[in-house]
Amino acid sequence: MQGEADRAEGAPAAAPGDQASQLLTERTMSWLAGCRRLHRRYERKAEHFLAFTSIACTLICYRRLTK
C-alpha cells in the first residue's frame, strides 16, 4: 500500500474537467444518500442491490423532470 500513499502526496492538481466530474459524482452520491434503503446493504445478492440502486436513480430522475 506504499504506492497509494505516494500517489496521494505527489498527486498533481486536478484539471478543470476533473473537478467538474468530481462535482457530478459527489452530487449524484448525495442524491442517492437520500434513499434510506441504500445506506446499508441489506440484500445478500449484488443483483438486488443494483436493482434498488437503479430504482433510486429512476426516482431521482422522475422527481427532477416533474419539477
All heavy atoms as a GROMACS GRO file, in nm:
protein
  529
    1MET      N    1   0.080  -0.120   0.000
    1MET     CA    2   0.000   0.000   0.000
    1MET      C    3   0.085   0.126   0.000
    1MET      O    4   0.034   0.234   0.007
    1MET     CB    5  -0.092   0.001   0.120
    1MET     CG    6  -0.190  -0.111   0.123
    1MET     SD    7  -0.339  -0.054   0.044
    1MET     CE    8  -0.428  -0.204   0.030
    2GLN      N    9   0.215   0.109  -0.005
    2GLN     CA   10   0.304   0.224  -0.004
    2GLN      C   11   0.283   0.310  -0.129
    2GLN      O   12   0.289   0.430  -0.122
    2GLN     CB   13   0.450   0.176   0.003
    2GLN     CG   14   0.552   0.287   0.011
    2GLN     CD   15   0.540   0.367   0.140
    2GLN    OE1   16   0.482   0.320   0.238
    2GLN    NE2   17   0.593   0.486   0.141
    3GLY      N   18   0.257   0.248  -0.244
    3GLY     CA   19   0.239   0.322  -0.368
    3GLY      C   20   0.120   0.416  -0.364
    3GLY      O   21   0.123   0.525  -0.418
    4GLU      N   22   0.010   0.375  -0.299
    4GLU     CA   23  -0.107   0.460  -0.290
    4GLU      C   24  -0.078   0.585  -0.209
    4GLU      O   25  -0.122   0.694  -0.243
    4GLU     CB   26  -0.224   0.383  -0.229
    4GLU     CG   27  -0.278   0.275  -0.318
    4GLU     CD   28  -0.390   0.198  -0.253
    4GLU    OE1   29  -0.430   0.235  -0.141
    4GLU    OE2   30  -0.436   0.101  -0.314
    5ALA      N   31  -0.003   0.572  -0.102
    5ALA     CA   32   0.030   0.688  -0.019
    5ALA      C   33   0.119   0.785  -0.098
    5ALA      O   34   0.103   0.906  -0.088
    5ALA     CB   35   0.099   0.644   0.109
    6ASP      N   36   0.212   0.732  -0.176
    6ASP     CA   37   0.299   0.818  -0.256
    6ASP      C   38   0.219   0.896  -0.360
    6ASP      O   39   0.242   1.014  -0.382
    6ASP     CB   40   0.407   0.735  -0.325
    6ASP     CG   41   0.506   0.675  -0.226
    6ASP    OD1   42   0.513   0.727  -0.112
    6ASP    OD2   43   0.574   0.577  -0.262
    7ARG      N   44   0.124   0.829  -0.424
    7ARG     CA   45   0.043   0.897  -0.526
    7ARG      C   46  -0.043   1.005  -0.464
    7ARG      O   47  -0.064   1.109  -0.522
    7ARG     CB   48  -0.044   0.796  -0.600
    7ARG     CG   49   0.029   0.732  -0.714
    7ARG     CD   50  -0.062   0.645  -0.794
    7ARG     NE   51  -0.056   0.513  -0.733
    7ARG     CZ   52  -0.159   0.434  -0.715
    7ARG    NH1   53  -0.278   0.469  -0.752
    7ARG    NH2   54  -0.145   0.317  -0.659
    8ALA      N   55  -0.095   0.981  -0.344
    8ALA     CA   56  -0.181   1.080  -0.280
    8ALA      C   57  -0.102   1.205  -0.244
    8ALA      O   58  -0.151   1.316  -0.260
    8ALA     CB   59  -0.246   1.021  -0.155
    9GLU      N   60   0.020   1.188  -0.200
    9GLU     CA   61   0.101   1.304  -0.161
    9GLU      C   62   0.150   1.382  -0.283
    9GLU      O   63   0.150   1.503  -0.283
    9GLU     CB   64   0.221   1.259  -0.077
    9GLU     CG   65   0.183   1.207   0.058
    9GLU     CD   66   0.302   1.151   0.133
    9GLU    OE1   67   0.416   1.165   0.083
    9GLU    OE2   68   0.282   1.093   0.240
   10GLY      N   69   0.193   1.313  -0.386
   10GLY     CA   70   0.250   1.379  -0.501
   10GLY      C   71   0.154   1.398  -0.616
   10GLY      O   72   0.195   1.422  -0.728
   11ALA      N   73   0.024   1.386  -0.590
   11ALA     CA   74  -0.075   1.399  -0.698
   11ALA      C   75  -0.080   1.543  -0.746
   11ALA      O   76  -0.082   1.636  -0.666
   11ALA     CB   77  -0.211   1.354  -0.647
   12PRO      N   78  -0.084   1.561  -0.878
   12PRO     CA   79  -0.095   1.697  -0.932
   12PRO      C   80  -0.234   1.754  -0.908
   12PRO      O   81  -0.328   1.679  -0.878
   12PRO     CB   82  -0.067   1.678  -1.081
   12PRO     CG   83  -0.107   1.537  -1.108
   12PRO     CD   84  -0.076   1.462  -0.982
   13ALA      N   85  -0.246   1.884  -0.920
   13ALA     CA   86  -0.376   1.949  -0.903
   13ALA      C   87  -0.470   1.899  -1.012
   13ALA      O   88  -0.429   1.870  -1.123
   13ALA     CB   89  -0.361   2.100  -0.911
   14ALA      N   90  -0.598   1.889  -0.980
   14ALA     CA   91  -0.696   1.838  -1.074
   14ALA      C   92  -0.720   1.937  -1.186
   14ALA      O   93  -0.720   2.059  -1.165
   14ALA     CB   94  -0.827   1.810  -1.002
   15ALA      N   95  -0.736   1.885  -1.306
   15ALA     CA   96  -0.767   1.968  -1.422
   15ALA      C   97  -0.912   2.016  -1.410
   15ALA      O   98  -0.993   1.953  -1.339
   15ALA     CB   99  -0.749   1.888  -1.549
   16PRO      N  100  -0.949   2.125  -1.477
   16PRO     CA  101  -1.087   2.175  -1.466
   16PRO      C  102  -1.192   2.070  -1.503
   16PRO      O  103  -1.297   2.062  -1.441
   16PRO     CB  104  -1.090   2.292  -1.564
   16PRO     CG  105  -0.949   2.338  -1.573
   16PRO     CD  106  -0.865   2.214  -1.555
   17GLY      N  107  -1.165   1.986  -1.601
   17GLY     CA  108  -1.260   1.881  -1.638
   17GLY      C  109  -1.275   1.778  -1.530
   17GLY      O  110  -1.383   1.722  -1.509
   18ASP      N  111  -1.167   1.749  -1.458
   18ASP     CA  112  -1.172   1.653  -1.349
   18ASP      C  113  -1.254   1.707  -1.232
   18ASP      O  114  -1.325   1.632  -1.166
   18ASP     CB  115  -1.031   1.618  -1.300
   18ASP     CG  116  -0.951   1.541  -1.403
   18ASP    OD1  117  -1.013   1.482  -1.494
   18ASP    OD2  118  -0.828   1.541  -1.392
   19GLN      N  119  -1.246   1.837  -1.208
   19GLN     CA  120  -1.323   1.896  -1.099
   19GLN      C  121  -1.472   1.889  -1.130
   19GLN      O  122  -1.552   1.863  -1.041
   19GLN     CB  123  -1.280   2.041  -1.076
   19GLN     CG  124  -1.143   2.052  -1.016
   19GLN     CD  125  -1.097   2.196  -1.004
   19GLN    OE1  126  -1.156   2.286  -1.064
   19GLN    NE2  127  -0.990   2.218  -0.929
   20ALA      N  128  -1.509   1.910  -1.255
   20ALA     CA  129  -1.650   1.902  -1.293
   20ALA      C  130  -1.700   1.759  -1.277
   20ALA      O  131  -1.811   1.736  -1.229
   20ALA     CB  132  -1.669   1.949  -1.437
   21SER      N  133  -1.618   1.663  -1.313
   21SER     CA  134  -1.656   1.523  -1.298
   21SER      C  135  -1.670   1.487  -1.151
   21SER      O  136  -1.762   1.415  -1.112
   21SER     CB  137  -1.551   1.434  -1.365
   21SER     OG  138  -1.580   1.299  -1.344
   22GLN      N  139  -1.581   1.537  -1.068
   22GLN     CA  140  -1.587   1.510  -0.925
   22GLN      C  141  -1.713   1.572  -0.865
   22GLN      O  142  -1.781   1.510  -0.783
   22GLN     CB  143  -1.464   1.564  -0.854
   22GLN     CG  144  -1.463   1.536  -0.706
   22GLN     CD  145  -1.339   1.590  -0.637
   22GLN    OE1  146  -1.254   1.653  -0.700
   22GLN    NE2  147  -1.328   1.569  -0.509
   23LEU      N  148  -1.747   1.693  -0.908
   23LEU     CA  149  -1.868   1.759  -0.859
   23LEU      C  150  -1.992   1.679  -0.897
   23LEU      O  151  -2.082   1.659  -0.816
   23LEU     CB  152  -1.878   1.901  -0.915
   23LEU     CG  153  -2.003   1.980  -0.878
   23LEU    CD1  154  -2.006   2.004  -0.728
   23LEU    CD2  155  -2.007   2.109  -0.953
   24LEU      N  156  -1.995   1.630  -1.020
   24LEU     CA  157  -2.108   1.549  -1.067
   24LEU      C  158  -2.120   1.422  -0.984
   24LEU      O  159  -2.230   1.382  -0.943
   24LEU     CB  160  -2.091   1.516  -1.214
   24LEU     CG  161  -2.198   1.427  -1.276
   24LEU    CD1  162  -2.330   1.502  -1.281
   24LEU    CD2  163  -2.156   1.384  -1.414
   25THR      N  164  -2.008   1.358  -0.957
   25THR     CA  165  -2.009   1.235  -0.878
   25THR      C  166  -2.056   1.261  -0.736
   25THR      O  167  -2.140   1.188  -0.684
   25THR     CB  168  -1.868   1.172  -0.876
   25THR    OG1  169  -1.825   1.150  -1.010
   25THR    CG2  170  -1.868   1.042  -0.800
   26GLU      N  171  -2.006   1.366  -0.674
   26GLU     CA  172  -2.044   1.398  -0.536
   26GLU      C  173  -2.192   1.434  -0.528
   26GLU      O  174  -2.261   1.394  -0.434
   26GLU     CB  175  -1.959   1.512  -0.483
   26GLU     CG  176  -1.816   1.471  -0.455
   26GLU     CD  177  -1.730   1.588  -0.412
   26GLU    OE1  178  -1.780   1.702  -0.406
   26GLU    OE2  179  -1.612   1.564  -0.385
   27ARG      N  180  -2.243   1.508  -0.626
   27ARG     CA  181  -2.384   1.546  -0.626
   27ARG      C  182  -2.473   1.422  -0.642
   27ARG      O  183  -2.573   1.406  -0.573
   27ARG     CB  184  -2.410   1.644  -0.740
   27ARG     CG  185  -2.552   1.692  -0.743
   27ARG     CD  186  -2.575   1.797  -0.847
   27ARG     NE  187  -2.471   1.804  -0.947
   27ARG     CZ  188  -2.490   1.841  -1.072
   27ARG    NH1  189  -2.608   1.875  -1.113
   27ARG    NH2  190  -2.390   1.847  -1.158
   28THR      N  191  -2.434   1.332  -0.732
   28THR     CA  192  -2.510   1.210  -0.753
   28THR      C  193  -2.512   1.124  -0.628
   28THR      O  194  -2.616   1.071  -0.589
   28THR     CB  195  -2.452   1.130  -0.871
   28THR    OG1  196  -2.450   1.214  -0.987
   28THR    CG2  197  -2.534   1.007  -0.899
   29MET      N  198  -2.396   1.112  -0.562
   29MET     CA  199  -2.390   1.032  -0.440
   29MET      C  200  -2.474   1.095  -0.329
   29MET      O  201  -2.536   1.024  -0.250
   29MET     CB  202  -2.245   1.015  -0.395
   29MET     CG  203  -2.162   0.932  -0.492
   29MET     SD  204  -2.232   0.772  -0.532
   29MET     CE  205  -2.217   0.689  -0.377
   30SER      N  206  -2.480   1.227  -0.323
   30SER     CA  207  -2.562   1.291  -0.220
   30SER      C  208  -2.710   1.269  -0.248
   30SER      O  209  -2.790   1.253  -0.156
   30SER     CB  210  -2.531   1.439  -0.209
   30SER     OG  211  -2.576   1.508  -0.323
   31TRP      N  212  -2.750   1.267  -0.376
   31TRP     CA  213  -2.889   1.236  -0.409
   31TRP      C  214  -2.922   1.093  -0.370
   31TRP      O  215  -3.029   1.066  -0.315
   31TRP     CB  216  -2.915   1.254  -0.559
   31TRP     CG  217  -2.922   1.396  -0.604
   31TRP    CD1  218  -2.944   1.506  -0.527
   31TRP    CD2  219  -2.904   1.443  -0.736
   31TRP    NE1  220  -2.942   1.619  -0.604
   31TRP    CE2  221  -2.917   1.583  -0.733
   31TRP    CE3  222  -2.876   1.381  -0.857
   31TRP    CZ2  223  -2.906   1.661  -0.846
   31TRP    CZ3  224  -2.866   1.459  -0.970
   31TRP    CH2  225  -2.880   1.598  -0.965
   32LEU      N  226  -2.832   1.002  -0.397
   32LEU     CA  227  -2.856   0.862  -0.361
   32LEU      C  228  -2.856   0.841  -0.210
   32LEU      O  229  -2.918   0.749  -0.160
   32LEU     CB  230  -2.751   0.772  -0.426
   32LEU     CG  231  -2.766   0.751  -0.576
   32LEU    CD1  232  -2.648   0.671  -0.630
   32LEU    CD2  233  -2.897   0.684  -0.610
   33ALA      N  234  -2.787   0.928  -0.137
   33ALA     CA  235  -2.785   0.917   0.009
   33ALA      C  236  -2.922   0.945   0.068
   33ALA      O  237  -2.951   0.904   0.180
   33ALA     CB  238  -2.682   1.013   0.068
   34GLY      N  239  -3.009   1.011  -0.007
   34GLY     CA  240  -3.145   1.036   0.038
   34GLY      C  241  -3.231   0.911   0.039
   34GLY      O  242  -3.340   0.911   0.097
   35CYS      N  243  -3.186   0.806  -0.025
   35CYS     CA  244  -3.260   0.679  -0.028
   35CYS      C  245  -3.212   0.592   0.086
   35CYS      O  246  -3.101   0.538   0.081
   35CYS     CB  247  -3.239   0.610  -0.162
   35CYS     SG  248  -3.289   0.711  -0.301
   36ARG      N  249  -3.295   0.580   0.187
   36ARG     CA  250  -3.252   0.510   0.309
   36ARG      C  251  -3.217   0.365   0.285
   36ARG      O  252  -3.133   0.309   0.353
   36ARG     CB  253  -3.360   0.520   0.416
   36ARG     CG  254  -3.381   0.661   0.464
   36ARG     CD  255  -3.468   0.669   0.584
   36ARG     NE  256  -3.580   0.576   0.580
   36ARG     CZ  257  -3.663   0.557   0.681
   36ARG    NH1  258  -3.644   0.625   0.791
   36ARG    NH2  259  -3.762   0.474   0.672
   37ARG      N  260  -3.280   0.302   0.189
   37ARG     CA  261  -3.254   0.160   0.164
   37ARG      C  262  -3.110   0.137   0.118
   37ARG      O  263  -3.054   0.030   0.137
   37ARG     CB  264  -3.351   0.109   0.057
   37ARG     CG  265  -3.332  -0.034   0.019
   37ARG     CD  266  -3.431  -0.118   0.091
   37ARG     NE  267  -3.408  -0.259   0.067
   37ARG     CZ  268  -3.491  -0.352   0.099
   37ARG    NH1  269  -3.604  -0.319   0.157
   37ARG    NH2  270  -3.465  -0.476   0.078
   38LEU      N  271  -3.049   0.239   0.061
   38LEU     CA  272  -2.914   0.225   0.009
   38LEU      C  273  -2.806   0.260   0.111
   38LEU      O  274  -2.688   0.242   0.084
   38LEU     CB  275  -2.896   0.311  -0.116
   38LEU     CG  276  -2.989   0.277  -0.232
   38LEU    CD1  277  -2.966   0.375  -0.346
   38LEU    CD2  278  -2.970   0.135  -0.279
   39HIS      N  279  -2.844   0.310   0.228
   39HIS     CA  280  -2.744   0.345   0.329
   39HIS      C  281  -2.667   0.223   0.376
   39HIS      O  282  -2.547   0.227   0.395
   39HIS     CB  283  -2.809   0.413   0.450
   39HIS     CG  284  -2.834   0.557   0.430
   39HIS    ND1  285  -2.736   0.652   0.445
   39HIS    CD2  286  -2.944   0.625   0.391
   39HIS    CE1  287  -2.786   0.771   0.420
   39HIS    NE2  288  -2.913   0.757   0.386
   40ARG      N  289  -2.739   0.116   0.396
   40ARG     CA  290  -2.675  -0.008   0.438
   40ARG      C  291  -2.721  -0.116   0.341
   40ARG      O  292  -2.837  -0.121   0.304
   40ARG     CB  293  -2.717  -0.045   0.579
   40ARG     CG  294  -2.653  -0.174   0.624
   40ARG     CD  295  -2.679  -0.201   0.768
   40ARG     NE  296  -2.602  -0.104   0.847
   40ARG     CZ  297  -2.611  -0.093   0.977
   40ARG    NH1  298  -2.695  -0.169   1.043
   40ARG    NH2  299  -2.539  -0.006   1.042
   41ARG      N  300  -2.632  -0.199   0.302
   41ARG     CA  301  -2.665  -0.301   0.204
   41ARG      C  302  -2.728  -0.421   0.274
   41ARG      O  303  -2.659  -0.506   0.329
   41ARG     CB  304  -2.538  -0.343   0.128
   41ARG     CG  305  -2.570  -0.432   0.014
   41ARG     CD  306  -2.448  -0.459  -0.069
   41ARG     NE  307  -2.480  -0.573  -0.152
   41ARG     CZ  308  -2.392  -0.653  -0.203
   41ARG    NH1  309  -2.265  -0.631  -0.180
   41ARG    NH2  310  -2.428  -0.754  -0.276
   42TYR      N  311  -2.861  -0.426   0.272
   42TYR     CA  312  -2.933  -0.534   0.337
   42TYR      C  313  -2.943  -0.658   0.249
   42TYR      O  314  -2.958  -0.768   0.299
   42TYR     CB  315  -3.075  -0.489   0.373
   42TYR     CG  316  -3.079  -0.383   0.479
   42TYR    CD1  317  -3.111  -0.253   0.448
   42TYR    CD2  318  -3.050  -0.414   0.611
   42TYR    CE1  319  -3.114  -0.155   0.545
   42TYR    CE2  320  -3.053  -0.317   0.709
   42TYR     CZ  321  -3.086  -0.187   0.675
   42TYR     OH  322  -3.088  -0.090   0.771
   43GLU      N  323  -2.939  -0.640   0.118
   43GLU     CA  324  -2.957  -0.751   0.026
   43GLU      C  325  -2.832  -0.839   0.022
   43GLU      O  326  -2.720  -0.790   0.028
   43GLU     CB  327  -2.987  -0.700  -0.116
   43GLU     CG  328  -3.122  -0.633  -0.129
   43GLU     CD  329  -3.125  -0.496  -0.066
   43GLU    OE1  330  -3.020  -0.429  -0.062
   43GLU    OE2  331  -3.233  -0.457  -0.019
   44ARG      N  332  -2.854  -0.967   0.012
   44ARG     CA  333  -2.741  -1.060   0.005
   44ARG      C  334  -2.681  -1.066  -0.134
   44ARG      O  335  -2.562  -1.087  -0.150
   44ARG     CB  336  -2.786  -1.199   0.047
   44ARG     CG  337  -2.825  -1.208   0.192
   44ARG     CD  338  -2.878  -1.345   0.223
   44ARG     NE  339  -2.936  -1.347   0.355
   44ARG     CZ  340  -2.888  -1.417   0.455
   44ARG    NH1  341  -2.783  -1.492   0.439
   44ARG    NH2  342  -2.946  -1.413   0.572
   45LYS      N  343  -2.764  -1.049  -0.235
   45LYS     CA  344  -2.716  -1.061  -0.372
   45LYS      C  345  -2.688  -0.923  -0.431
   45LYS      O  346  -2.763  -0.828  -0.409
   45LYS     CB  347  -2.820  -1.132  -0.459
   45LYS     CG  348  -2.842  -1.276  -0.418
   45LYS     CD  349  -2.931  -1.344  -0.516
   45LYS     CE  350  -2.948  -1.490  -0.479
   45LYS     NZ  351  -3.030  -1.560  -0.576
   46ALA      N  352  -2.582  -0.915  -0.507
   46ALA     CA  353  -2.544  -0.788  -0.568
   46ALA      C  354  -2.649  -0.742  -0.669
   46ALA      O  355  -2.673  -0.622  -0.685
   46ALA     CB  356  -2.409  -0.801  -0.638
   47GLU      N  357  -2.715  -0.838  -0.736
   47GLU     CA  358  -2.818  -0.801  -0.834
   47GLU      C  359  -2.933  -0.725  -0.769
   47GLU      O  360  -2.987  -0.630  -0.826
   47GLU     CB  361  -2.873  -0.925  -0.905
   47GLU     CG  362  -2.771  -1.002  -0.986
   47GLU     CD  363  -2.710  -1.115  -0.906
   47GLU    OE1  364  -2.773  -1.163  -0.809
   47GLU    OE2  365  -2.598  -1.155  -0.940
   48HIS      N  366  -2.969  -0.766  -0.647
   48HIS     CA  367  -3.078  -0.698  -0.578
   48HIS      C  368  -3.037  -0.556  -0.538
   48HIS      O  369  -3.116  -0.462  -0.551
   48HIS     CB  370  -3.119  -0.776  -0.454
   48HIS     CG  371  -3.176  -0.910  -0.486
   48HIS    ND1  372  -3.202  -1.004  -0.389
   48HIS    CD2  373  -3.212  -0.967  -0.603
   48HIS    CE1  374  -3.252  -1.112  -0.444
   48HIS    NE2  375  -3.259  -1.093  -0.575
   49PHE      N  376  -2.914  -0.542  -0.490
   49PHE     CA  377  -2.866  -0.408  -0.454
   49PHE      C  378  -2.861  -0.318  -0.576
   49PHE      O  379  -2.902  -0.202  -0.570
   49PHE     CB  380  -2.728  -0.419  -0.389
   49PHE     CG  381  -2.670  -0.286  -0.349
   49PHE    CD1  382  -2.720  -0.218  -0.240
   49PHE    CD2  383  -2.568  -0.229  -0.423
   49PHE    CE1  384  -2.668  -0.095  -0.203
   49PHE    CE2  385  -2.516  -0.106  -0.386
   49PHE     CZ  386  -2.566  -0.039  -0.277
   50LEU      N  387  -2.813  -0.370  -0.688
   50LEU     CA  388  -2.808  -0.290  -0.810
   50LEU      C  389  -2.948  -0.255  -0.860
   50LEU      O  390  -2.970  -0.148  -0.916
   50LEU     CB  391  -2.730  -0.365  -0.918
   50LEU     CG  392  -2.581  -0.379  -0.891
   50LEU    CD1  393  -2.515  -0.467  -0.997
   50LEU    CD2  394  -2.514  -0.243  -0.886
   51ALA      N  395  -3.044  -0.345  -0.838
   51ALA     CA  396  -3.181  -0.316  -0.877
   51ALA      C  397  -3.236  -0.199  -0.795
   51ALA      O  398  -3.299  -0.108  -0.850
   51ALA     CB  399  -3.268  -0.439  -0.859
   52PHE      N  400  -3.212  -0.201  -0.664
   52PHE     CA  401  -3.258  -0.089  -0.580
   52PHE      C  402  -3.186   0.040  -0.616
   52PHE      O  403  -3.245   0.149  -0.610
   52PHE     CB  404  -3.241  -0.122  -0.432
   52PHE     CG  405  -3.350  -0.208  -0.378
   52PHE    CD1  406  -3.324  -0.337  -0.336
   52PHE    CD2  407  -3.480  -0.161  -0.370
   52PHE    CE1  408  -3.424  -0.417  -0.287
   52PHE    CE2  409  -3.581  -0.241  -0.320
   52PHE     CZ  410  -3.554  -0.370  -0.278
   53THR      N  411  -3.060   0.031  -0.654
   53THR     CA  412  -2.986   0.149  -0.696
   53THR      C  413  -3.046   0.207  -0.823
   53THR      O  414  -3.063   0.328  -0.835
   53THR     CB  415  -2.838   0.116  -0.717
   53THR    OG1  416  -2.786   0.058  -0.597
   53THR    CG2  417  -2.758   0.240  -0.751
   54SER      N  418  -3.081   0.122  -0.917
   54SER     CA  419  -3.140   0.172  -1.042
   54SER      C  420  -3.279   0.228  -1.018
   54SER      O  421  -3.318   0.327  -1.080
   54SER     CB  422  -3.142   0.062  -1.148
   54SER     OG  423  -3.226  -0.043  -1.108
   55ILE      N  424  -3.354   0.169  -0.925
   55ILE     CA  425  -3.486   0.224  -0.890
   55ILE      C  426  -3.468   0.363  -0.828
   55ILE      O  427  -3.542   0.456  -0.859
   55ILE     CB  428  -3.561   0.130  -0.794
   55ILE    CG1  429  -3.604   0.004  -0.869
   55ILE    CG2  430  -3.682   0.199  -0.732
   55ILE    CD1  431  -3.658  -0.105  -0.780
   56ALA      N  432  -3.370   0.378  -0.741
   56ALA     CA  433  -3.343   0.508  -0.678
   56ALA      C  434  -3.305   0.612  -0.783
   56ALA      O  435  -3.353   0.725  -0.779
   56ALA     CB  436  -3.234   0.494  -0.574
   57CYS      N  437  -3.221   0.574  -0.878
   57CYS     CA  438  -3.182   0.667  -0.985
   57CYS      C  439  -3.302   0.706  -1.070
   57CYS      O  440  -3.317   0.822  -1.109
   57CYS     CB  441  -3.074   0.604  -1.072
   57CYS     SG  442  -2.917   0.586  -0.990
   58THR      N  443  -3.389   0.609  -1.097
   58THR     CA  444  -3.510   0.638  -1.174
   58THR      C  445  -3.600   0.736  -1.100
   58THR      O  446  -3.652   0.831  -1.160
   58THR     CB  447  -3.587   0.507  -1.202
   58THR    OG1  448  -3.500   0.416  -1.269
   58THR    CG2  449  -3.709   0.532  -1.287
   59LEU      N  450  -3.616   0.716  -0.970
   59LEU     CA  451  -3.698   0.808  -0.891
   59LEU      C  452  -3.638   0.948  -0.886
   59LEU      O  453  -3.710   1.047  -0.892
   59LEU     CB  454  -3.716   0.753  -0.749
   59LEU     CG  455  -3.810   0.633  -0.736
   59LEU    CD1  456  -3.803   0.577  -0.594
   59LEU    CD2  457  -3.951   0.673  -0.771
   60ILE      N  458  -3.506   0.956  -0.875
   60ILE     CA  459  -3.440   1.086  -0.874
   60ILE      C  460  -3.465   1.159  -1.005
   60ILE      O  461  -3.500   1.278  -1.007
   60ILE     CB  462  -3.289   1.070  -0.846
   60ILE    CG1  463  -3.266   1.027  -0.702
   60ILE    CG2  464  -3.213   1.198  -0.876
   60ILE    CD1  465  -3.125   0.982  -0.672
   61CYS      N  466  -3.449   1.089  -1.117
   61CYS     CA  467  -3.473   1.150  -1.248
   61CYS      C  468  -3.619   1.191  -1.264
   61CYS      O  469  -3.648   1.299  -1.316
   61CYS     CB  470  -3.433   1.053  -1.359
   61CYS     SG  471  -3.257   1.025  -1.371
   62TYR      N  472  -3.710   1.107  -1.219
   62TYR     CA  473  -3.853   1.138  -1.229
   62TYR      C  474  -3.887   1.264  -1.151
   62TYR      O  475  -3.958   1.352  -1.199
   62TYR     CB  476  -3.936   1.020  -1.180
   62TYR     CG  477  -4.083   1.049  -1.177
   62TYR    CD1  478  -4.157   1.053  -1.294
   62TYR    CD2  479  -4.148   1.073  -1.056
   62TYR    CE1  480  -4.293   1.081  -1.292
   62TYR    CE2  481  -4.283   1.100  -1.053
   62TYR     CZ  482  -4.356   1.104  -1.170
   62TYR     OH  483  -4.489   1.132  -1.167
   63ARG      N  484  -3.834   1.273  -1.028
   63ARG     CA  485  -3.861   1.391  -0.946
   63ARG      C  486  -3.804   1.517  -1.009
   63ARG      O  487  -3.866   1.624  -1.001
   63ARG     CB  488  -3.805   1.371  -0.807
   63ARG     CG  489  -3.879   1.268  -0.725
   63ARG     CD  490  -3.815   1.249  -0.589
   63ARG     NE  491  -3.870   1.132  -0.523
   63ARG     CZ  492  -3.801   1.051  -0.448
   63ARG    NH1  493  -3.673   1.074  -0.425
   63ARG    NH2  494  -3.858   0.947  -0.392
   64ARG      N  495  -3.686   1.506  -1.070
   64ARG     CA  496  -3.625   1.623  -1.134
   64ARG      C  497  -3.705   1.668  -1.256
   64ARG      O  498  -3.717   1.786  -1.283
   64ARG     CB  499  -3.481   1.593  -1.176
   64ARG     CG  500  -3.388   1.558  -1.063
   64ARG     CD  501  -3.320   1.674  -1.004
   64ARG     NE  502  -3.246   1.749  -1.102
   64ARG     CZ  503  -3.198   1.871  -1.079
   64ARG    NH1  504  -3.215   1.924  -0.962
   64ARG    NH2  505  -3.134   1.936  -1.172
   65LEU      N  506  -3.760   1.571  -1.330
   65LEU     CA  507  -3.835   1.605  -1.451
   65LEU      C  508  -3.973   1.662  -1.419
   65LEU      O  509  -4.027   1.739  -1.499
   65LEU     CB  510  -3.850   1.480  -1.539
   65LEU     CG  511  -3.722   1.432  -1.606
   65LEU    CD1  512  -3.746   1.300  -1.677
   65LEU    CD2  513  -3.670   1.536  -1.702
   66THR      N  514  -4.033   1.624  -1.308
   66THR     CA  515  -4.166   1.673  -1.274
   66THR      C  516  -4.164   1.809  -1.205
   66THR      O  517  -4.270   1.867  -1.183
   66THR     CB  518  -4.241   1.573  -1.185
   66THR    OG1  519  -4.165   1.547  -1.069
   66THR    CG2  520  -4.266   1.443  -1.261
   67LYS      N  521  -4.047   1.860  -1.172
   67LYS     CA  522  -4.038   1.993  -1.109
   67LYS      C  523  -4.066   2.101  -1.210
   67LYS      O  524  -4.038   2.099  -1.322
   67LYS     CB  525  -3.900   2.015  -1.048
   67LYS     CG  526  -3.885   1.948  -0.916
   67LYS     CD  527  -3.754   1.990  -0.855
   67LYS     CE  528  -3.740   1.929  -0.717
   67LYS     NZ  529  -3.616   1.966  -0.653
   0.00000   0.00000   0.00000
